[in-house]
Amino acid sequence: MVGDRVPWHQLIAFGLGGLIPIALFNVVLQLVPLLGNISLGISAVWLGAILVLPRLWEAFSDPLVGHLSDHARTRWGRRRPFILLGGIAVAFSFAAIWWVPQESFLRRHVAGDAGVMWLQLAFILGTLLVFFTACAVFEVPHGALGLGMSTDPHERTRLFSAKSFLGNVFAMGTPWLIFLASLPVFSGPGGNLIDGMRYVAMIIAAVLAPMAVWWFLALREPGKPGAAERVKPDFLQDLRATIGNRTFLLLTATTFTLAMGFNFVGSFASYITIFYLYGGDVRAAGPLLGIAGTVWAVTALAAVFPLNWLGRRL
């Protein structure tokens, strides 16, 4: 780095990390309940219920990962080992989510529709917990690394603008996953969307895992004077200090409101498109879902530039 100016290769390497929290994270939140309900026939109520549990787990795992990352002491820095391990774990757990055991296999071990549904729900919940934990291991240190790459607030705005921009570049393709999963080349003759997503997700994981290695090698973590001698605070002490920060609480409330609105719109929009406009025909609805999602992503991309400009002037 020259002064506090982050060079372009570091900016791009950091920005591409937005693939996980912006693109993959939202793929899981939107498509797991949708495809589980449509392709596997699992109750939307129960799918919604089990999606709550990983989010509650995040309330514990995120602060814990942050604490461990803050006070880690390795030859590769505090953040980069977490980014490497978390990125690889995200790749494998994302692929695993879609390998829900098929009904024909489960009926060899349990009798009745209820038994099949509960086993499928247990599998989905287990893989979601692993995926959300992996996301925390990657995303919390990755965000903290961005804050430490420069002391200039405008450069930090530039870094996180790049993360939003490049993350949304990948998000432009995610709405087309339903369309891809419906193609016979992925779902097979007579297969459903879950069958197709298994192979689409494996391709994504095969791209993401090497990217995690690249992030580990490419990103540079600034050293902190005296970090090795610094006394490690107690986790609960850190937690109390954080909860007592009024600015942090206001920011959390804002983020919560935005996330709730985004997830409500994202989930219901897919159901409205598939069932209201296309009478439940998922394959026919796929292109429109892809177009609508791409328009949304392009809008988000366009918003990055004026918001970055405003951030430097207000």
Backbone hydrogen bonds in HBPLUS format (Angstrom, degrees):
<---DONOR---> <-ACCEPTOR-->    atom                        ^
c    i                          cat <-CA-CA->   ^        H-A-AA   ^      H-
h    n   atom  resd res      DA  || num        DHA   H-A  angle D-A-AA Bond
n    s   type  num  typ     dist DA aas  dist angle  dist       angle   num
A0005-ARG N   A0002-VAL O   3.07 MM   3  5.52 154.3  2.14 137.6 136.7     1
A0010-GLN N   A0007-PRO O   3.14 MM   3  5.51 125.6  2.45 105.9 119.0     2
A0011-LEU N   A0007-PRO O   2.95 MM   4  6.21 154.5  2.01 150.9 159.3     3
A0012-ILE N   A0008-TRP O   2.89 MM   4  6.12 163.3  1.92 159.3 161.4     4
A0013-ALA N   A0009-HIS O   3.10 MM   4  6.13 159.5  2.15 135.2 141.4     5
A0014-PHE N   A0010-GLN O   2.89 MM   4  5.99 164.7  1.91 149.1 153.5     6
A0015-GLY N   A0011-LEU O   2.85 MM   4  5.93 160.3  1.89 144.0 150.7     7
A0016-LEU N   A0012-ILE O   2.96 MM   4  6.08 152.5  2.04 151.4 156.1     8
A0017-GLY N   A0014-PHE O   3.01 MM   3  5.51 152.4  2.08 112.0 120.8     9
A0018-GLY N   A0015-GLY O   3.00 MM   3  5.80 168.3  2.01 122.0 125.6    10
A0019-LEU N   A0016-LEU O   3.15 MM   3  5.90 169.5  2.16 119.8 122.1    11
A0020-ILE N   A0017-GLY O   3.39 MM   3  6.28 151.8  2.48 121.2 123.2    12
A0022-ILE N   A0018-GLY O   3.06 MM   4  5.64 153.1  2.14 145.0 152.4    13
A0023-ALA N   A0019-LEU O   3.16 MM   4  5.14 132.6  2.39 111.7 125.1    14
A0024-LEU N   A0019-LEU O   3.04 MM   5  6.47 163.5  2.07 162.2 165.4    15
A0025-PHE N   A0020-ILE O   2.97 MM   5  6.01 151.5  2.05 165.7 172.7    16
A0027-VAL N   A0023-ALA O   3.02 MM   4  6.26 144.6  2.15 147.7 158.6    17
A0028-VAL N   A0024-LEU O   3.08 MM   4  6.38 162.2  2.12 157.8 159.6    18
A0029-LEU N   A0025-PHE O   3.13 MM   4  6.41 165.9  2.15 147.0 150.9    19
A0030-GLN N   A0026-ASN O   3.03 MM   4  5.98 153.7  2.10 142.8 148.6    20
A0031-LEU N   A0027-VAL O   2.80 MM   4  5.64 161.8  1.84 150.2 156.6    21
A0032-VAL N   A0028-VAL O   3.18 MM   4  5.45 156.9  2.24 131.5 137.9    22
A0035-LEU N   A0031-LEU O   2.78 MM   4  5.63 169.0  1.79 150.9 154.4    23
A0036-GLY N   A0032-VAL O   2.93 MM   4  5.67 149.5  2.03 138.9 148.6    24
A0037-ASN N   A0033-PRO O   3.07 MM   4  5.93 148.1  2.17 133.8 141.2    25
A0038-ILE N   A0034-LEU O   2.97 MM   4  6.15 167.0  1.98 149.8 153.8    26
A0039-SER N   A0035-LEU O   2.76 MM   4  5.30 149.8  1.85 134.6 144.6    27
A0042-ILE N   A0036-GLY O   3.19 MM   6  5.87 162.5  2.22 146.6 141.2    28
A0047-LEU N   A0043-SER O   3.03 MM   4  6.32 158.2  2.08 150.9 157.7    29
A0048-GLY N   A0044-ALA O   2.91 MM   4  6.00 156.6  1.96 141.6 148.0    30
A0049-ALA N   A0045-VAL O   2.95 MM   4  6.20 147.9  2.05 141.4 151.0    31
A0050-ILE N   A0046-TRP O   2.98 MM   4  6.24 161.1  2.02 152.0 154.8    32
A0051-LEU N   A0047-LEU O   3.13 MM   4  6.28 138.5  2.31 140.1 150.9    33
A0052-VAL N   A0049-ALA O   3.14 MM   3  5.41 143.9  2.28 101.8 111.9    34
A0055-ARG N   A0052-VAL O   3.10 MM   3  5.29 118.8  2.49 100.3 115.7    35
A0056-LEU N   A0052-VAL O   2.96 MM   4  6.31 149.3  2.06 152.9 162.5    36
A0057-TRP N   A0053-LEU O   2.90 MM   4  6.17 153.1  1.97 150.0 158.1    37
A0058-GLU N   A0054-PRO O   2.95 MM   4  6.21 140.3  2.11 138.2 148.4    38
A0059-ALA N   A0056-LEU O   3.09 MM   3  5.32 132.3  2.33 100.0 112.1    39
A0060-PHE N   A0057-TRP O   2.99 MM   3  5.48 146.9  2.11 110.0 119.4    40
A0061-SER N   A0057-TRP O   2.86 MM   4  6.13 171.2  1.87 156.3 159.2    41
A0062-ASP N   A0058-GLU O   2.92 MM   4  5.44 166.5  1.93 139.3 143.9    42
A0064-LEU N   A0060-PHE O   3.26 MM   4  6.36 156.0  2.33 146.0 153.2    43
A0065-VAL N   A0061-SER O   2.83 MM   4  5.99 166.0  1.85 158.2 161.2    44
A0066-GLY N   A0062-ASP O   2.94 MM   4  6.13 161.7  1.97 152.2 157.9    45
A0067-HIS N   A0063-PRO O   2.91 MM   4  6.10 153.6  1.98 144.2 150.9    46
A0068-LEU N   A0064-LEU O   2.93 MM   4  6.22 165.3  1.96 153.7 157.3    47
A0069-SER N   A0065-VAL O   2.82 MM   4  5.96 160.7  1.86 153.0 158.6    48
A0070-ASP N   A0066-GLY O   2.87 MM   4  5.96 158.8  1.91 146.6 152.7    49
A0071-HIS N   A0067-HIS O   3.22 MM   4  6.37 150.1  2.31 145.1 151.5    50
A0072-ALA N   A0069-SER O   3.41 MM   3  5.17 171.5  2.42 101.0 103.4    51
A0077-GLY N   A0074-THR O   3.17 MM   3  5.22 166.5  2.19 108.1 110.5    52
A0082-PHE N   A0079-ARG O   3.05 MM   3  5.53 122.2  2.39 113.0 126.8    53
A0083-ILE N   A0079-ARG O   3.07 MM   4  6.36 154.7  2.14 151.2 159.1    54
A0084-LEU N   A0080-ARG O   2.97 MM   4  6.21 158.9  2.01 156.1 160.4    55
A0085-LEU N   A0081-PRO O   3.03 MM   4  6.22 179.3  2.03 153.5 153.6    56
A0086-GLY N   A0082-PHE O   2.73 MM   4  5.61 159.2  1.78 147.2 154.7    57
A0087-GLY N   A0083-ILE O   2.92 MM   4  5.75 156.5  1.98 136.5 143.6    58
A0088-ILE N   A0084-LEU O   3.14 MM   4  6.33 165.5  2.16 151.9 155.1    59
A0089-ALA N   A0085-LEU O   2.97 MM   4  6.09 159.9  2.01 146.7 153.1    60
A0090-VAL N   A0086-GLY O   2.84 MM   4  6.01 150.6  1.93 148.3 156.4    61
A0091-ALA N   A0087-GLY O   3.13 MM   4  6.37 157.1  2.19 143.5 148.9    62
A0092-PHE N   A0088-ILE O   3.15 MM   4  6.48 166.6  2.17 156.3 157.5    63
A0093-SER N   A0089-ALA O   2.93 MM   4  5.96 163.9  1.96 149.7 155.1    64
A0094-PHE N   A0090-VAL O   2.87 MM   4  5.80 153.0  1.94 146.7 153.7    65
A0095-ALA N   A0091-ALA O   3.26 MM   4  6.48 156.8  2.32 143.1 148.5    66
A0096-ALA N   A0092-PHE O   3.01 MM   4  6.22 149.1  2.11 141.8 150.9    67
A0097-ILE N   A0093-SER O   3.14 MM   4  6.27 143.1  2.28 145.7 152.2    68
A0099-TRP N   A0096-ALA O   3.06 MM   3  5.48 162.6  2.09 116.7 122.3    69
A0105-PHE N   A0102-GLN O   3.10 MM   3  5.44 127.7  2.39 104.6 117.3    70
A0106-LEU N   A0102-GLN O   3.08 MM   4  6.41 163.1  2.11 155.8 160.7    71
A0107-ARG N   A0103-GLU O   3.00 MM   4  6.11 152.2  2.08 155.5 161.4    72
A0108-ARG N   A0105-PHE O   3.21 MM   3  5.74 159.1  2.26 110.5 116.9    73
A0109-HIS N   A0106-LEU O   2.87 MM   3  5.47 157.0  1.92 117.7 125.0    74
A0110-VAL N   A0106-LEU O   3.01 MM   4  6.25 147.7  2.12 153.0 163.0    75
A0116-VAL N   A0112-GLY O   3.40 MM   4  6.72 159.1  2.45 145.0 150.2    76
A0117-MET N   A0113-ASP O   2.95 MM   4  6.19 165.4  1.97 154.5 158.5    77
A0118-TRP N   A0114-ALA O   2.96 MM   4  6.18 161.1  2.00 151.5 156.2    78
A0119-LEU N   A0115-GLY O   3.11 MM   4  6.29 157.5  2.17 146.6 152.2    79
A0120-GLN N   A0116-VAL O   3.00 MM   4  6.24 159.2  2.04 152.4 158.4    80
A0121-LEU N   A0117-MET O   2.84 MM   4  6.05 158.6  1.89 150.6 157.1    81
A0122-ALA N   A0118-TRP O   2.89 MM   4  6.05 153.4  1.96 142.2 149.6    82
A0123-PHE N   A0119-LEU O   3.01 MM   4  6.26 155.6  2.08 145.2 151.1    83
A0124-ILE N   A0120-GLN O   2.96 MM   4  6.21 167.5  1.97 153.3 156.4    84
A0125-LEU N   A0121-LEU O   2.85 MM   4  6.02 165.6  1.87 152.6 156.7    85
A0126-GLY N   A0122-ALA O   2.95 MM   4  6.09 162.5  1.98 146.9 151.8    86
A0127-THR N   A0123-PHE O   3.01 MM   4  6.25 168.9  2.03 157.4 159.6    87
A0128-LEU N   A0124-ILE O   2.90 MM   4  6.01 151.2  1.98 147.3 156.2    88
A0129-LEU N   A0125-LEU O   2.96 MM   4  6.16 155.8  2.02 150.9 156.5    89
A0130-VAL N   A0126-GLY O   3.19 MM   4  6.49 155.5  2.25 144.7 150.9    90
A0131-PHE N   A0127-THR O   2.88 MM   4  6.09 159.3  1.92 146.3 152.5    91
A0132-PHE N   A0128-LEU O   2.83 MM   4  6.00 170.5  1.84 157.4 159.1    92
A0133-THR N   A0129-LEU O   3.05 MM   4  6.09 152.6  2.13 139.0 146.7    93
A0134-ALA N   A0130-VAL O   2.91 MM   4  6.11 158.2  1.95 148.3 154.5    94
A0135-CYS N   A0131-PHE O   2.87 MM   4  6.17 154.0  1.94 149.3 156.9    95
A0136-ALA N   A0132-PHE O   3.04 MM   4  6.28 151.9  2.12 141.2 148.0    96
A0137-VAL N   A0133-THR O   2.97 MM   4  6.30 157.1  2.02 150.5 156.7    97
A0138-PHE N   A0134-ALA O   3.02 MM   4  6.31 145.2  2.14 145.9 155.0    98
A0139-GLU N   A0135-CYS O   2.69 MM   4  5.71 167.2  1.71 161.3 162.2    99
A0140-VAL N   A0136-ALA O   3.19 MM   4  5.59 158.5  2.24 133.7 140.2   100
A0142-HIS N   A0138-PHE O   3.06 MM   4  6.06 148.6  2.16 145.7 155.4   101
A0143-GLY N   A0139-GLU O   2.86 MM   4  5.98 163.9  1.88 153.7 156.4   102
A0144-ALA N   A0140-VAL O   3.05 MM   4  6.25 158.0  2.10 145.9 152.6   103
A0145-LEU N   A0141-PRO O   2.79 MM   4  5.93 148.0  1.89 144.6 153.1   104
A0146-GLY N   A0142-HIS O   3.14 MM   4  6.44 152.8  2.22 144.8 151.0   105
A0147-LEU N   A0143-GLY O   3.25 MM   4  6.63 145.2  2.38 142.2 150.9   106
A0148-GLY N   A0144-ALA O   3.14 MM   4  6.43 135.4  2.35 139.4 151.4   107
A0148-GLY N   A0145-LEU O   3.00 MM   3  5.06 129.1  2.27  96.6 110.8   108
A0149-MET N   A0145-LEU O   3.03 MM   4  6.17 118.2  2.42 145.8 161.4   109
A0155-GLU N   A0152-ASP O   3.04 MM   3  5.28 122.7  2.38 103.5 117.7   110
A0156-ARG N   A0152-ASP O   3.06 MM   4  6.44 150.9  2.15 151.5 160.4   111
A0157-THR N   A0153-PRO O   2.99 MM   4  6.25 149.8  2.08 139.8 147.8   112
A0158-ARG N   A0154-HIS O   2.93 MM   4  6.23 150.0  2.03 139.6 148.1   113
A0159-LEU N   A0155-GLU O   2.85 MM   4  6.15 153.3  1.92 147.4 154.0   114
A0160-PHE N   A0156-ARG O   3.00 MM   4  6.25 170.2  2.01 155.2 156.4   115
A0161-SER N   A0157-THR O   2.85 MM   4  5.90 139.2  2.01 142.3 154.0   116
A0162-ALA N   A0158-ARG O   3.01 MM   4  6.20 152.3  2.09 142.9 149.6   117
A0163-LYS N   A0159-LEU O   3.04 MM   4  6.39 148.6  2.14 141.4 150.5   118
A0164-SER N   A0160-PHE O   2.99 MM   4  6.13 154.8  2.06 137.3 143.4   119
A0165-PHE N   A0161-SER O   2.80 MM   4  5.98 163.4  1.83 150.9 156.0   120
A0166-LEU N   A0162-ALA O   2.89 MM   4  5.93 173.1  1.90 152.1 153.7   121
A0167-GLY N   A0163-LYS O   2.94 MM   4  5.76 147.7  2.04 134.4 144.5   122
A0168-ASN N   A0164-SER O   3.00 MM   4  6.06 150.7  2.09 141.4 148.5   123
A0169-VAL N   A0165-PHE O   2.99 MM   4  6.34 130.8  2.24 139.2 153.4   124
A0170-PHE N   A0166-LEU O   3.33 MM   4  6.68 154.6  2.40 145.5 149.0   125
A0171-ALA N   A0167-GLY O   2.99 MM   4  6.26 145.7  2.11 134.2 145.0   126
A0172-MET N   A0168-ASN O   3.01 MM   4  6.15 127.7  2.30 135.3 145.2   127
A0173-GLY N   A0170-PHE O   2.99 MM   3  5.64 148.5  2.09 115.7 123.6   128
A0176-TRP N   A0173-GLY O   3.05 MM   3  5.60 149.4  2.14 115.4 124.4   129
A0177-LEU N   A0174-THR O   3.00 MM   3  5.39 167.4  2.02 118.8 121.4   130
A0180-LEU N   A0176-TRP O   2.90 MM   4  6.23 160.0  1.94 154.6 160.5   131
A0181-ALA N   A0177-LEU O   2.75 MM   4  5.88 164.1  1.78 151.0 155.8   132
A0182-SER N   A0178-ILE O   3.06 MM   4  6.17 133.4  2.28 139.0 150.1   133
A0182-SER N   A0179-PHE O   3.24 MM   3  5.23 133.6  2.47  93.7 106.0   134
A0183-LEU N   A0180-LEU O   3.07 MM   3  5.39 154.8  2.14 108.2 115.9   135
A0186-PHE N   A0183-LEU O   2.96 MM   3  5.68 152.4  2.03 122.9 129.8   136
A0187-SER N   A0183-LEU O   2.93 MM   4  6.07 169.7  1.94 160.5 160.4   137
A0188-GLY N   A0184-PRO O   2.78 MM   4  4.56 142.6  1.92 117.6 126.8   138
A0191-GLY N   A0188-GLY O   3.10 MM   3  5.15 168.6  2.11 121.6 121.7   139
A0196-GLY N   A0192-ASN O   3.18 MM   4  6.59 154.0  2.25 146.9 154.1   140
A0197-MET N   A0193-LEU O   2.84 MM   4  6.06 156.7  1.89 151.7 158.1   141
A0198-ARG N   A0194-ILE O   3.15 MM   4  6.36 138.6  2.33 145.3 154.3   142
A0200-VAL N   A0196-GLY O   3.17 MM   4  6.43 159.2  2.21 149.7 156.2   143
A0201-ALA N   A0197-MET O   2.83 MM   4  5.69 163.2  1.85 144.5 149.3   144
A0202-MET N   A0198-ARG O   3.22 MM   4  6.35 142.4  2.37 129.4 139.0   145
A0203-ILE N   A0199-TYR O   3.19 MM   4  6.41 149.1  2.29 140.2 146.8   146
A0204-ILE N   A0200-VAL O   3.12 MM   4  6.49 157.8  2.17 147.1 153.1   147
A0205-ALA N   A0201-ALA O   2.87 MM   4  6.09 160.1  1.91 149.7 155.2   148
A0206-ALA N   A0202-MET O   2.96 MM   4  6.11 148.2  2.06 140.1 148.4   149
A0207-VAL N   A0203-ILE O   3.22 MM   4  6.54 132.6  2.45 140.0 151.4   150
A0207-VAL N   A0204-ILE O   3.12 MM   3  5.27 136.8  2.32  99.4 111.3   151
A0208-LEU N   A0204-ILE O   2.92 MM   4  6.15 156.6  1.97 151.3 158.6   152
A0209-ALA N   A0205-ALA O   3.05 MM   4  6.03 172.4  2.05 154.2 154.5   153
A0211-MET N   A0208-LEU O   2.99 MM   3  5.01 117.4  2.40  97.0 113.7   154
A0212-ALA N   A0208-LEU O   3.02 MM   4  6.39 143.5  2.16 153.6 163.7   155
A0212-ALA N   A0209-ALA O   3.15 MM   3  5.26 126.3  2.46  98.7 111.7   156
A0213-VAL N   A0209-ALA O   3.41 MM   4  6.83 150.9  2.50 145.6 152.3   157
A0214-TRP N   A0210-PRO O   2.99 MM   4  6.31 154.8  2.05 146.3 153.6   158
A0215-TRP N   A0211-MET O   2.81 MM   4  6.10 159.0  1.85 153.4 158.4   159
A0216-PHE N   A0212-ALA O   3.08 MM   4  6.28 158.8  2.13 143.2 148.6   160
A0217-LEU N   A0213-VAL O   3.06 MM   4  6.34 152.7  2.14 146.8 153.8   161
A0218-ALA N   A0214-TRP O   2.71 MM   4  5.75 156.8  1.76 157.5 164.5   162
A0219-LEU N   A0215-TRP O   3.03 MM   4  5.66 167.9  2.04 143.5 147.4   163
A0227-ALA N   A0224-LYS O   3.04 MM   3  5.37 153.6  2.12 140.7 135.7   164
A0229-GLU N   A0226-GLY O   3.18 MM   3  5.41 130.0  2.45 101.0 113.4   165
A0230-ARG N   A0226-GLY O   3.11 MM   4  6.14 121.6  2.47 143.8 159.1   166
A0230-ARG N   A0227-ALA O   3.26 MM   3  5.13 146.3  2.38  96.1 105.8   167
A0238-ASP N   A0234-ASP O   2.99 MM   4  6.35 156.6  2.05 154.9 160.8   168
A0239-LEU N   A0235-PHE O   2.93 MM   4  6.21 156.5  1.98 149.0 156.1   169
A0240-ARG N   A0236-LEU O   2.91 MM   4  6.11 160.5  1.95 148.2 152.3   170
A0241-ALA N   A0237-GLN O   3.13 MM   4  6.33 157.8  2.18 145.5 151.4   171
A0242-THR N   A0238-ASP O   2.99 MM   4  6.25 152.0  2.07 148.3 156.1   172
A0243-ILE N   A0239-LEU O   2.94 MM   4  6.16 170.6  1.95 157.5 159.3   173
A0244-GLY N   A0240-ARG O   3.04 MM   4  6.08 140.3  2.21 139.7 149.9   174
A0245-ASN N   A0242-THR O   3.03 MM   3  5.35 164.2  2.05 113.5 117.2   175
A0249-LEU N   A0245-ASN O   3.11 MM   4  6.45 155.5  2.17 150.8 157.7   176
A0250-LEU N   A0246-ARG O   3.01 MM   4  6.32 156.4  2.07 152.7 158.5   177
A0251-LEU N   A0247-THR O   2.97 MM   4  6.21 159.9  2.01 150.7 156.4   178
A0252-THR N   A0248-PHE O   2.86 MM   4  6.08 154.8  1.92 149.3 156.6   179
A0253-ALA N   A0249-LEU O   2.96 MM   4  6.18 156.1  2.02 145.4 151.3   180
A0254-THR N   A0250-LEU O   3.03 MM   4  6.28 154.4  2.10 146.3 153.0   181
A0255-THR N   A0251-LEU O   2.94 MM   4  6.18 163.5  1.97 151.0 155.3   182
A0256-PHE N   A0252-THR O   2.85 MM   4  6.02 157.9  1.90 150.2 156.6   183
A0257-THR N   A0253-ALA O   3.05 MM   4  6.23 159.3  2.09 144.6 149.4   184
A0258-LEU N   A0254-THR O   3.04 MM   4  6.31 164.4  2.06 153.1 157.0   185
A0259-ALA N   A0255-THR O   2.89 MM   4  6.04 163.2  1.92 151.9 156.9   186
A0260-MET N   A0256-PHE O   2.96 MM   4  6.11 160.7  1.99 150.7 155.7   187
A0261-GLY N   A0257-THR O   3.09 MM   4  6.29 166.1  2.11 149.4 153.0   188
A0262-PHE N   A0258-LEU O   2.91 MM   4  6.09 164.1  1.94 152.4 157.2   189
A0263-ASN N   A0259-ALA O   2.95 MM   4  6.05 168.4  1.96 152.0 155.0   190
A0264-PHE N   A0260-MET O   2.99 MM   4  6.09 157.3  2.05 148.7 155.0   191
A0265-VAL N   A0261-GLY O   3.09 MM   4  6.21 170.6  2.10 150.6 153.4   192
A0266-GLY N   A0262-PHE O   2.87 MM   4  6.00 165.9  1.89 151.5 156.3   193
A0267-SER N   A0263-ASN O   3.03 MM   4  5.99 163.2  2.06 142.9 146.9   194
A0268-PHE N   A0264-PHE O   3.06 MM   4  6.13 171.9  2.07 154.4 156.5   195
A0269-ALA N   A0265-VAL O   2.88 MM   4  5.72 154.3  1.95 147.9 155.3   196
A0271-TYR N   A0267-SER O   3.45 MM   4  6.79 162.9  2.48 147.4 151.4   197
A0272-ILE N   A0268-PHE O   2.88 MM   4  6.06 162.7  1.91 156.2 161.1   198
A0273-THR N   A0269-ALA O   2.99 MM   4  6.12 161.9  2.02 146.1 150.9   199
A0274-ILE N   A0270-SER O   2.98 MM   4  6.15 169.3  1.99 153.2 156.1   200
A0275-PHE N   A0271-TYR O   2.86 MM   4  5.77 167.4  1.87 152.2 156.1   201
A0276-TYR N   A0272-ILE O   2.91 MM   4  5.01 139.5  2.08 122.6 135.3   202
A0277-LEU N   A0272-ILE O   3.19 MM   5  6.69 147.2  2.30 155.4 164.3   203
A0280-GLY N   A0274-ILE O   2.73 MM   6  5.10 156.8  1.78 135.2 135.3   204
A0281-ASP N   A0278-TYR O   3.08 MM   3  5.51 165.3  2.11 118.7 123.4   205
A0285-ALA N   A0281-ASP O   3.09 MM   4  6.31 146.4  2.20 143.8 153.6   206
A0286-GLY N   A0282-VAL O   3.02 MM   4  6.13 127.3  2.31 144.8 157.4   207
A0289-LEU N   A0285-ALA O   3.00 MM   4  6.21 161.9  2.04 162.1 168.0   208
A0290-GLY N   A0286-GLY O   2.95 MM   4  6.19 155.4  2.01 152.6 159.8   209
A0291-ILE N   A0287-PRO O   2.90 MM   4  6.19 158.4  1.95 150.9 156.5   210
A0292-ALA N   A0288-LEU O   2.88 MM   4  6.01 171.0  1.89 154.2 156.8   211
A0293-GLY N   A0289-LEU O   2.96 MM   4  6.04 158.2  2.01 143.5 149.9   212
A0294-THR N   A0290-GLY O   2.94 MM   4  6.07 150.9  2.02 144.5 152.6   213
A0295-VAL N   A0291-ILE O   2.95 MM   4  6.21 158.6  2.00 152.5 157.8   214
A0296-TRP N   A0292-ALA O   3.03 MM   4  6.29 157.5  2.09 145.4 151.6   215
A0297-ALA N   A0293-GLY O   2.94 MM   4  6.19 159.0  1.99 146.0 151.5   216
A0298-VAL N   A0294-THR O   2.84 MM   4  6.08 158.4  1.89 152.5 158.3   217
A0299-THR N   A0295-VAL O   2.97 MM   4  6.18 156.1  2.03 146.7 153.1   218
A0300-ALA N   A0296-TRP O   2.98 MM   4  6.32 155.7  2.04 148.4 155.0   219
A0301-LEU N   A0297-ALA O   2.86 MM   4  6.16 151.8  1.94 147.0 155.2   220
A0302-ALA N   A0298-VAL O   2.88 MM   4  6.15 162.1  1.92 152.2 156.4   221
A0303-ALA N   A0299-THR O   3.00 MM   4  6.23 143.6  2.14 144.1 154.0   222
A0304-VAL N   A0301-LEU O   3.15 MM   3  5.50 143.8  2.29 105.3 115.0   223
A0307-LEU N   A0303-ALA O   3.18 MM   4  6.17 159.9  2.22 152.4 158.6   224
A0308-ASN N   A0304-VAL O   2.89 MM   4  5.97 151.6  1.97 146.5 154.5   225
A0309-TRP N   A0305-PHE O   3.00 MM   4  6.22 155.8  2.06 147.9 154.6   226
A0310-LEU N   A0306-PRO O   2.83 MM   4  6.06 159.5  1.87 148.1 153.5   227
A0311-GLY N   A0307-LEU O   2.86 MM   4  5.99 153.7  1.93 144.1 151.6   228
A0312-ARG N   A0308-ASN O   3.30 MM   4  6.55 137.5  2.49 138.4 147.2   229
A0312-ARG N   A0309-TRP O   3.26 MM   3  5.45 134.4  2.48  98.0 109.3   230
A0313-ARG N   A0310-LEU O   2.98 MM   3  5.17 141.6  2.13 102.4 114.0   231
A0314-LEU N   A0310-LEU O   2.89 MM   4  5.93 138.6  2.07 162.8 169.5   232
